[in-house]
Amino acid sequence: MIIAPLQFFGLGDLIFCQTLAADWQKEGDSVLWGVQPEWVEGLSRAYPTIKFVDKSTLPIDYNNQREHDSHGYRVIPLRWSVEITGVSYDRCMASKYMMFNQHYMRWREAAMWQRTDEREKALFDKLGLNIGENYILVNETFQSDLNGRKVIMPSTKARVVKMRAIEGFSLFDWALVIERAAEVHTVSTSLFYILEMLDLKQPIHLYPRPNDPRFDHIKYLFTKPYILHYE
């Protein structure tokens, strides 16, 4: 059977759901995942056992809230997990696993991506960074279209490197830059799921998005001692 997860936006949501995809594959199913076209290349490198395609190429009704068969695919409506499970929106991430009677903290089991050392090093060099350099990494953008912005101004005399979209690189390619930063400052966004999967020892500062000023949507997923900056 070909499983077509209906979860085309939210890169963090896609990372979060990789354990579910791994479960389907263990059952003998293949996974065909329609996503935003600009994410296809990066996700395909990160999770090579899954076929990621431009969502516009799949004949799927992305507003259908029921699990159903369509054009030879079994469509799993992860996008509508809150509506399906009936939980509050604060539990939107947990609800994706609740749909299958699974504990949400299982998400970490298969979320680690296949790292590409040469891409990570190429990005590190492109940013003009040097091994051993003291720098602070800052991410101010959120939302799938990167139009959300939270101004972050850490108090530091060290160099500040701001994350941004760079042609030819994906979010996963920032792993080396993240690991070598003296501190990480980020608004609550998909980067959180990357941070959760990396073995980091430096201070990590989280700043809230306007719709989640108390981190209620993700704080039950924390496994690191984040420094929280409440509104």
Helices and strands as residue ranges (DSSP letters): E 2-5, H 11-16, H 18-26, E 30-35, G 37-39, H 40-46, E 51-54, G 55-57, E 68-70, E 73-76, G 78-80, H 81-85, G 89-91, H 92-98, G 104-110, H 117-126, E 135-139, E 141-142, E 148-149, E 159-162, G 171-174, H 175-180, E 183-187, H 191-197, E 204-207, G 219-221, E 227-228
